[in-house]
Amino acid sequence: MRIHKFTAGEAVAQTREVEPDARLGDLLVLEKDEKAFVVDDEAELDVTVTVEAALAGRSGHLATSACRQIAVTVGYAGADKVVKVHPAIRLRQVRKRAIAAFGISQADAADLVLRLPGETEDLDLNMPVTTLVPRQTCSTTVDLVHTVRPQG
């Protein structure tokens, strides 16, 4: 069984093959007050059970965070809005909530992407938001920007 662990402030997941009967707590090194979650699920995992029991047929994408909620400041067209999300929520949900917070129509939102402030690379919307949050904080900032549309 393969697990992918996403940690606060780390852009790359740690991937490893594990035995289904391994205890989840033996595989995850949790800092003080950190909790483990399945990505896209807000329920805290019991790290005293086996990997198979903890995941119960769900994906092996795990997120760890000491935060119970992340405050994401989203910049768009010179304005900022704060979107509060669970640390195991994927960035695609942050994008969706930001679009709603700014009241952007679906047609106008079609080419919107998330980027770190001042950067030109799009963020991977499949990553959980915890990967953008520096350790010992529960907030981050992203920009919601239109990609360049080809003319022709």
MIDRENLUM-770822 format. One record per atom (N, C-alpha, C): residue number from 1; residue in one letter; x negated, y, z; atom name. Coordinates in Angstrom, 2 decimals. Each point is the difference from the previous one (the first is absolute). Example, Ala and Ser with C-alpha at 12.3 -4.5 7.8 and 13.67 -1.06 7.14 Angstrom:
// residues 2
   num   residu         X         Y         Z   atome
     1        A    -13.19     -5.69      7.80       N
     1        A      0.89      1.19      0.00      CA
     1        A     -0.90      1.20      0.00       C
     2        S      0.35      1.05     -0.72       N
     2        S     -0.82      1.19      0.06      CA
     2        S      0.77      1.09      0.73       C
END
This chain:
// residues 152
   num   residu         X         Y         Z   atome
     1        M     -0.85     -1.17      0.00       N
     1        M      0.85      1.17      0.00      CA
     1        M     -0.90      1.23      0.00       C
     2        R      0.39      0.98     -0.76       N
     2        R     -0.80      1.22     -0.12      CA
     2        R      0.69      1.15      0.72       C
     3        I     -0.79      0.74      0.79       N
     3        I      0.54      1.21      0.63      CA
     3        I     -0.84      1.19     -0.45       C
     4        H      0.67      1.13     -0.11       N
     4        H     -0.63      1.27     -0.36      CA
     4        H      0.31      0.95      1.15       C
     5        K     -1.03      0.46      0.70       N
     5        K      0.19      0.88      1.15      CA
     5        K     -0.35      1.43     -0.38       C
     6        F      0.97      0.90      0.17       N
     6        F     -0.18      1.43     -0.25      CA
     6        F     -0.15      0.68      1.36       C
     7        T     -1.09      0.74      0.15       N
     7        T     -0.33      0.63      1.27      CA
     7        T      0.04      1.51     -0.14       C
     8        A      0.33      0.67      1.09       N
     8        A      0.05      1.46      0.02      CA
     8        A     -1.30      0.59     -0.52       C
     9        G      0.13      0.90     -0.97       N
     9        G     -1.14      0.73     -0.52      CA
     9        G     -0.89     -0.75     -0.97       C
    10        E      0.34     -1.24     -0.33       N
    10        E     -0.82     -0.78     -0.93      CA
    10        E      0.77     -0.23     -1.29       C
    11        A     -0.56      0.45     -1.13       N
    11        A      0.69     -0.05     -1.28      CA
    11        A      0.04     -1.40     -0.61       C
    12        V     -0.87     -0.89      0.45       N
    12        V     -0.07     -1.34     -0.57      CA
    12        V      0.44     -1.02      1.04       C
    13        A      0.86     -0.91     -0.43       N
    13        A      0.48     -1.06      0.89      CA
    13        A     -1.09     -1.03      0.22       C
    14        Q      0.00     -0.60      1.17       N
    14        Q     -0.87     -1.14      0.28      CA
    14        Q      0.80     -1.24     -0.34       C
    15        T     -0.50     -0.79     -0.95       N
    15        T      0.71     -1.19     -0.45      CA
    15        T     -0.76     -1.23      0.43       C
    16        R      0.75     -0.99      0.49       N
    16        R     -0.65     -1.25      0.37      CA
    16        R      0.97     -1.15     -0.06       C
    17        E     -0.56     -1.17     -0.23       N
    17        E      0.78     -1.24      0.01      CA
    17        E      0.04     -0.49      1.44       C
    18        V      1.18     -0.41      0.45       N
    18        V      0.15     -0.49      1.37      CA
    18        V      0.85     -1.26     -0.01       C
    19        E     -0.15     -0.76      1.04       N
    19        E      0.83     -1.19      0.19      CA
    19        E      1.35      0.46      0.58       C
    20        P      1.10     -0.58     -0.46       N
    20        P      1.32      0.39      0.51      CA
    20        P      0.16     -0.19      1.51       C
    21        D     -0.77     -0.93      0.59       N
    21        D      0.14     -0.25      1.44      CA
    21        D     -0.96      0.83      0.84       C
    22        A     -0.75      0.93     -0.63       N
    22        A     -0.87      0.90      0.75      CA
    22        A      0.86      1.01      0.75       C
    23        R     -0.45      0.35      1.19       N
    23        R      0.73      0.99      0.80      CA
    23        R     -0.27      1.38     -0.57       C
    24        L      1.05      0.76     -0.22       N
    24        L     -0.11      1.33     -0.60      CA
    24        L     -0.95      0.89      0.79       C
    25        G      0.07     -0.06      1.31       N
    25        G     -0.86      0.82      0.85      CA
    25        G     -1.48     -0.32     -0.14       C
    26        D     -0.33     -1.22     -0.42       N
    26        D     -1.40     -0.36     -0.22      CA
    26        D     -0.54      0.59     -1.30       C
    27        L      0.89      0.32     -0.92       N
    27        L     -0.39      0.53     -1.31      CA
    27        L     -0.04      1.52     -0.05       C
    28        L      0.82      0.63      0.82       N
    28        L      0.10      1.46     -0.01      CA
    28        L     -0.74      0.57      1.19       C
    29        V     -0.91      0.89     -0.26       N
    29        V     -0.69      0.69      1.09      CA
    29        V      0.75      1.31      0.20       C
    30        L      0.80      0.05      1.05       N
    30        L      0.82      1.19      0.26      CA
    30        L     -0.67      0.88      1.04       C
    31        E     -0.06      1.29     -0.28       N
    31        E     -0.51      0.97      0.96      CA
    31        E      1.06      0.22      1.09       C
    32        K     -0.38      0.73      1.02       N
    32        K      0.94      0.31      1.07      CA
    32        K      1.26      0.65     -0.57       C
    33        D      1.15     -0.47      0.40       N
    33        D      1.31      0.51     -0.41      CA
    33        D      0.37     -0.29     -1.45       C
    34        E     -0.86     -0.67     -0.76       N
    34        E      0.35     -0.32     -1.38      CA
    34        E      1.00     -1.15     -0.03       C
    35        K      0.86      0.06     -0.98       N
    35        K      0.99     -1.04     -0.24      CA
    35        K     -0.14     -0.47     -1.44       C
    36        A      0.51     -1.18     -0.27       N
    36        A     -0.05     -0.56     -1.36      CA
    36        A      1.41     -0.11     -0.55       C
    37        F      0.12      0.23     -1.30       N
    37        F      1.29     -0.04     -0.70      CA
    37        F     -0.20     -0.65     -1.36       C
    38        V      1.06     -0.60     -0.52       N
    38        V      0.00     -0.40     -1.40      CA
    38        V      0.33      1.27     -0.78       C
    39        V     -0.73      0.24     -1.09       N
    39        V      0.26      1.19     -0.82      CA
    39        V      1.46     -0.01     -0.45       C
    40        D      0.65      1.14      0.10       N
    40        D      1.41      0.22     -0.32      CA
    40        D      0.95     -0.51      1.07       C
    41        D     -0.52     -0.39      1.16       N
    41        D      0.84     -0.47      1.09      CA
    41        D     -0.42      0.73      1.27       C
    42        E      0.93      0.64      0.66       N
    42        E     -0.32      0.81      1.17      CA
    42        E     -0.06     -0.79      1.29       C
    43        A      0.33     -1.29     -0.05       N
    43        A     -0.02     -0.83      1.22      CA
    43        A     -1.44     -0.38      0.34       C
    44        E     -0.36      0.18      1.26       N
    44        E     -1.34     -0.34      0.46      CA
    44        E     -0.18     -1.52     -0.01       C
    45        L     -1.17     -0.44     -0.44       N
    45        L     -0.30     -1.44     -0.02      CA
    45        L     -0.49     -0.45      1.37       C
    46        D      0.36     -1.22      0.36       N
    46        D     -0.50     -0.64      1.21      CA
    46        D     -1.31     -0.66     -0.36       C
    47        V     -1.12      0.53      0.48       N
    47        V     -1.31     -0.52     -0.39      CA
    47        V     -0.38     -1.25      0.77       C
    48        T      0.86     -0.48      0.89       N
    48        T     -0.31     -1.22      0.75      CA
    48        T      0.45     -1.25     -0.74       C
    49        V      0.71      0.14     -1.10       N
    49        V      0.50     -1.15     -0.76      CA
    49        V     -0.88     -0.27     -1.21       C
    50        T      0.25     -1.10     -0.68       N
    50        T     -0.78     -0.35     -1.18      CA
    50        T      0.33      0.93     -1.16       C
    51        V     -0.88      0.03     -0.98       N
    51        V      0.22      0.82     -1.20      CA
    51        V      1.31     -0.43     -0.66       C
    52        E      0.19     -1.30     -0.14       N
    52        E      1.21     -0.51     -0.64      CA
    52        E      1.26      0.44      0.73       C
    53        A     -0.01     -0.08      1.33       N
    53        A      1.17      0.42      0.79      CA
    53        A      0.20      1.51     -0.06       C
    54        A     -1.08      0.76      0.02       N
    54        A      0.11      1.46     -0.02      CA
    54        A      0.54      0.50     -1.33       C
    55        L     -0.45     -0.62     -1.08       N
    55        L      0.41      0.47     -1.32      CA
    55        L      1.34     -0.59     -0.44       C
    56        A      0.28     -1.21      0.41       N
    56        A      1.29     -0.66     -0.29      CA
    56        A      0.47      0.22     -1.44       C
    57        G     -0.86     -0.33     -0.95       N
    57        G      0.38      0.12     -1.40      CA
    57        G     -0.17      1.38     -0.62       C
    58        R     -0.41      0.97      0.80       N
    58        R     -0.23      1.35     -0.54      CA
    58        R     -1.41      0.10     -0.59       C
    59        S     -0.27      1.10     -0.66       N
    59        S     -1.32      0.19     -0.62      CA
    59        S     -1.08      0.08      1.08       C
    60        G     -1.21     -0.27     -0.41       N
    60        G     -1.14      0.08      0.91      CA
    60        G     -0.64      1.36      0.03       C
    61        H      0.75      1.05     -0.36       N
    61        H     -0.51      1.37      0.05      CA
    61        H      0.31      0.57      1.39       C
    62        L     -1.05      0.22      0.78       N
    62        L      0.15      0.48      1.37      CA
    62        L     -0.58      1.40      0.15       C
    63        A      0.62      0.79      0.84       N
    63        A     -0.48      1.35      0.30      CA
    63        A     -0.17      0.12      1.51       C
    64        T     -1.08      0.64      0.41       N
    64        T     -0.21      0.24      1.43      CA
    64        T     -0.06      1.50      0.24       C
    65        S      0.53      0.41      1.14       N
    65        S      0.00      1.42      0.34      CA
    65        S      0.34      0.16      1.48       C
    66        A     -0.55      1.03      0.60       N
    66        A      0.37      0.36      1.37      CA
    66        A      1.20      0.94     -0.01       C
    67        C      0.35      0.50     -1.16       N
    67        C      1.11      0.95     -0.14      CA
    67        C      1.33     -0.75     -0.15       C
    68        R      1.04      0.59      0.50       N
    68        R      1.35     -0.54     -0.20      CA
    68        R      0.69      0.73     -1.15       C
    69        Q     -0.54      1.20     -0.31       N
    69        Q      0.55      0.81     -1.08      CA
    69        Q     -1.13      0.86     -0.55       C
    70        I      0.00      0.17     -1.32       N
    70        I     -1.00      0.83     -0.66      CA
    70        I      0.70      1.25     -0.54       C
    71        A     -0.56      1.16      0.30       N
    71        A      0.52      1.26     -0.55      CA
    71        A     -0.84      0.32     -1.23       C
    72        V      0.62     -0.11     -1.16       N
    72        V     -0.68      0.27     -1.27      CA
    72        V      0.41      1.39     -0.48       C
    73        T     -0.95      0.91     -0.04       N
    73        T      0.26      1.32     -0.55      CA
    73        T     -0.19     -0.10     -1.51       C
    74        V      1.06      0.28     -0.73       N
    74        V     -0.02     -0.12     -1.45      CA
    74        V      0.04      1.41     -0.60       C
    75        G     -0.99      0.31     -0.82       N
    75        G     -0.04      1.27     -0.70      CA
    75        G      0.54     -0.15     -1.41       C
    76        Y      0.88      0.93     -0.39       N
    76        Y      0.57     -0.02     -1.35      CA
    76        Y      0.33      1.43     -0.42       C
    77        A     -0.55      0.44     -1.09       N
    77        A      0.29      1.31     -0.58      CA
    77        A     -0.13      1.13      1.03       C
    78        G     -1.04     -0.06      0.80       N
    78        G     -0.28      1.06      0.96      CA
    78        G      0.77     -0.09      1.30       C
    79        A      0.82     -1.02      0.17       N
    79        A      0.76     -0.17      1.24      CA
    79        A     -0.41     -1.31      0.66       C
    80        D      0.22     -0.08      1.31       N
    80        D     -0.29     -1.22      0.75      CA
    80        D      1.25     -0.50      0.71       C
    81        K      0.14     -1.32      0.03       N
    81        K      1.07     -0.66      0.76      CA
    81        K     -0.66     -1.14      0.75       C
    82        V      0.50     -0.28      1.19       N
    82        V     -0.50     -1.13      0.79      CA
    82        V      0.99     -1.14     -0.13       C
    83        V     -0.53     -1.15     -0.39       N
    83        V      0.79     -1.22     -0.13      CA
    83        V     -0.53     -0.96      1.06       C
    84        K      0.87     -0.49      0.86       N
    84        K     -0.42     -0.92      1.06      CA
    84        K      0.36     -1.42     -0.39       C
    85        V     -1.02     -0.88      0.05       N
    85        V      0.18     -1.38     -0.42      CA
    85        V     -0.71     -0.95      0.96       C
    86        H      0.37     -1.26     -0.06       N
    86        H     -0.66     -1.05      0.76      CA
    86        H     -1.36     -0.28     -0.65       C
    87        P     -1.03     -0.36      0.77       N
    87        P     -1.33     -0.22     -0.59      CA
    87        P     -0.09     -1.16     -0.99       C
    88        A      0.94     -0.94      0.04       N
    88        A     -0.04     -1.14     -0.92      CA
    88        A      0.76      0.25     -1.30       C
    89        I      0.56      1.18     -0.15       N
    89        I      0.76      0.33     -1.20      CA
    89        I     -0.97      0.32     -1.14       C
    90        R      0.32     -0.48     -1.19       N
    90        R     -0.85      0.25     -1.17      CA
    90        R      0.13      1.46     -0.46       C
    91        L     -1.03      0.46     -0.68       N
    91        L     -0.01      1.38     -0.50      CA
    91        L      1.13      0.26     -0.99       C
    92        R      0.51     -1.02     -0.67       N
    92        R      1.12      0.24     -0.93      CA
    92        R      1.22      0.52      0.77       C
    93        Q      0.17     -0.44      1.28       N
    93        Q      1.10      0.51      0.81      CA
    93        Q     -0.27      1.44      0.44       C
    94        V     -1.26      0.32      0.27       N
    94        V     -0.36      1.38      0.33      CA
    94        V      0.34      0.89     -1.19       C
    95        R     -0.38     -0.42     -1.20       N
    95        R      0.32      0.76     -1.21      CA
    95        R      1.50      0.19     -0.14       C
    96        K      0.75     -1.07      0.18       N
    96        K      1.46      0.06     -0.13      CA
    96        K      0.61      0.98      1.02       C
    97        R     -0.46     -0.08      1.24       N
    97        R      0.53      0.89      1.04      CA
    97        R     -0.42      1.45     -0.24       C
    98        A     -1.21      0.20     -0.51       N
    98        A     -0.46      1.36     -0.29      CA
    98        A      0.83      0.62     -1.12       C
    99        I      0.30     -0.78     -1.03       N
    99        I      0.83      0.48     -1.10      CA
    99        I      1.37      0.41      0.53       C
   100        A      0.56     -0.80      0.89       N
   100        A      1.29      0.33      0.60      CA
   100        A     -0.11      1.25      0.87       C
   101        A     -1.08      0.11      0.78       N
   101        A     -0.18      1.16      0.90      CA
   101        A     -0.09      1.30     -0.78       C
   102        F     -0.62     -0.03     -1.16       N
   102        F     -0.12      1.20     -0.83      CA
   102        F      1.21      0.20     -0.90       C
   103        G      0.90     -0.95     -0.05       N
   103        G      1.20      0.12     -0.83      CA
   103        G     -0.31     -0.04     -1.48       C
   104        I     -0.97     -0.79     -0.38       N
   104        I     -0.41     -0.09     -1.41      CA
   104        I      0.89     -1.02     -0.70       C
   105        S      0.49      0.36     -1.18       N
   105        S      0.86     -0.92     -0.76      CA
   105        S     -0.81     -1.21     -0.47       C
   106        Q      0.68     -1.10     -0.26       N
   106        Q     -0.68     -1.20     -0.48      CA
   106        Q     -0.70      0.25     -1.34       C
   107        A      0.60      0.79     -0.86       N
   107        A     -0.62      0.31     -1.29      CA
   107        A     -1.30      0.77      0.20       C
   108        D      0.01      0.99      0.90       N
   108        D     -1.20      0.79      0.26      CA
   108        D     -1.05     -0.79      0.78       C
   109        A      0.44     -1.02      0.73       N
   109        A     -0.91     -0.79      0.84      CA
   109        A     -0.66     -1.15     -0.75       C
   110        A      0.40     -0.23     -1.23       N
   110        A     -0.46     -1.17     -0.75      CA
   110        A     -1.52     -0.12     -0.07       C
   111        D     -0.70      1.12     -0.09       N
   111        D     -1.46     -0.07     -0.15      CA
   111        D     -0.75      0.48      1.25       C
   112        L      0.68      0.06      1.13       N
   112        L     -0.67      0.43      1.22      CA
   112        L     -0.83     -1.12      0.62       C
   113        V     -1.19      0.36      0.45       N
   113        V     -0.90     -0.95      0.66      CA
   113        V     -0.48      0.62      1.31       C
   114        L     -0.56     -0.82      0.85       N
   114        L     -0.60      0.48      1.24      CA
   114        L     -1.52      0.01     -0.17       C
   115        R     -0.61      1.06      0.50       N
   115        R     -1.45      0.12     -0.01      CA
   115        R     -0.45      0.61      1.32       C
   116        L     -1.22     -0.29      0.37       N
   116        L     -0.58      0.68      1.14      CA
   116        L     -0.27      1.44     -0.42       C
   117        P      0.12      0.96      0.91       N
   117        P     -0.22      1.40     -0.35      CA
   117        P     -1.36      0.22     -0.67       C
   118        G      0.03      0.69     -1.14       N
   118        G     -1.22      0.32     -0.73      CA
   118        G     -0.54     -1.12     -0.86       C
   119        E      0.64     -1.16      0.02       N
   119        E     -0.48     -1.14     -0.78      CA
   119        E      0.76     -0.10     -1.33       C
   120        T     -0.57     -0.74     -0.94       N
   120        T      0.63     -0.17     -1.30      CA
   120        T      0.49     -1.43     -0.24       C
   121        E     -0.32     -0.92      0.91       N
   121        E      0.42     -1.39     -0.17      CA
   121        E      1.32     -0.24      0.73       C
   122        D      0.89     -0.71     -0.68       N
   122        D      1.29     -0.35      0.60      CA
   122        D     -0.22     -1.02      1.10       C
   123        L      0.77      0.12      1.07       N
   123        L     -0.04     -1.00      1.07      CA
   123        L      0.76     -1.25     -0.45       C
   124        D     -0.44     -1.15      0.45       N
   124        D      0.67     -1.26     -0.30      CA
   124        D      1.27     -0.08      0.84       C
   125        L      1.15      0.05     -0.64       N
   125        L      1.28      0.02      0.72      CA
   125        L      0.32     -1.31      0.69       C
   126        N     -0.78     -1.05     -0.24       N
   126        N      0.21     -1.27      0.68      CA
   126        N     -0.72     -0.07      1.35       C
   127        M     -0.84      0.97      0.28       N
   127        M     -0.74      0.02      1.26      CA
   127        M      0.90      0.51      1.13       C
   128        P     -0.15     -0.56      1.20       N
   128        P      0.75      0.55      1.12      CA
   128        P     -0.59      1.34      0.43       C
   129        V      0.84      0.85      0.54       N
   129        V     -0.42      1.36      0.37      CA
   129        V     -1.10     -0.01      1.06       C
   130        T     -0.08     -1.02      0.83       N
   130        T     -1.02     -0.04      1.04      CA
   130        T     -1.41      0.11     -0.56       C
   131        T     -0.22     -0.40     -1.25       N
   131        T     -1.33      0.07     -0.60      CA
   131        T     -0.48      1.44     -0.20       C
   132        L      0.92      0.95     -0.01       N
   132        L     -0.36      1.41     -0.18      CA
   132        L     -0.21      0.75      1.31       C
   133        V      0.32     -0.65      1.10       N
   133        V     -0.01      0.68      1.30      CA
   133        V     -1.31     -0.26      0.73       C
   134        P     -0.76      1.05      0.26       N
   134        P     -1.23     -0.21      0.76      CA
   134        P      0.31     -0.60      1.38       C
   135        R     -0.88     -0.86      0.46       N
   135        R      0.20     -0.60      1.33      CA
   135        R      0.18      1.09      1.04       C
   136        Q      0.81     -0.32      0.99       N
   136        Q      0.28      0.87      1.14      CA
   136        Q      0.81      1.22     -0.36       C
   137        T      0.63     -0.04     -1.17       N
   137        T      0.97      1.04     -0.36      CA
   137        T      1.24     -0.72     -0.53       C
   138        C      1.07      0.72     -0.08       N
   138        C      1.24     -0.58     -0.53      CA
   138        C      0.59      0.93     -1.06       C
   139        S     -0.89      0.63     -0.77       N
   139        S      0.46      0.89     -1.05      CA
   139        S     -0.99      0.01     -1.16       C
   140        T      0.50      0.38     -1.14       N
   140        T     -0.83      0.13     -1.19      CA
   140        T      0.65      1.01     -0.94       C
   141        T     -0.71      0.37     -1.04       N
   141        T      0.49      0.96     -0.98      CA
   141        T     -0.21     -0.55     -1.41       C
   142        V      1.01      0.13     -0.83       N
   142        V     -0.09     -0.39     -1.41      CA
   142        V      0.64      1.09     -0.85       C
   143        D     -0.32     -0.02     -1.28       N
   143        D      0.64      0.89     -0.95      CA
   143        D      0.88     -0.81     -0.92       C
   144        L      1.15      0.55     -0.34       N
   144        L      0.92     -0.58     -0.97      CA
   144        L     -0.19      0.83     -1.26       C
   145        V     -0.55     -0.61     -1.04       N
   145        V     -0.34      0.75     -1.21      CA
   145        V      0.53     -0.69     -1.25       C
   146        H      0.24      0.82     -1.02       N
   146        H      0.40     -0.53     -1.29      CA
   146        H     -1.25     -0.45     -0.75       C
   147        T      0.07     -1.16     -0.62       N
   147        T     -1.10     -0.44     -0.85      CA
   147        T      0.08      0.78     -1.31       C
   148        V     -1.08      0.06     -0.70       N
   148        V     -0.03      0.70     -1.28      CA
   148        V      0.77     -0.83     -1.01       C
   149        R      0.97      0.62     -0.63       N
   149        R      0.79     -0.69     -1.02      CA
   149        R     -0.62      0.21     -1.37       C
   150        P     -0.18     -1.06     -0.77       N
   150        P     -0.57      0.18     -1.34      CA
   150        P      0.96      0.77     -0.89       C
   151        Q     -0.55      0.86     -0.81       N
   151        Q      0.80      0.77     -0.94      CA
   151        Q     -0.12     -0.65     -1.38       C
   152        G      1.09     -0.08     -0.70       N
   152        G     -0.15     -0.59     -1.31      CA
   152        G      1.24     -0.38     -0.58       C
END
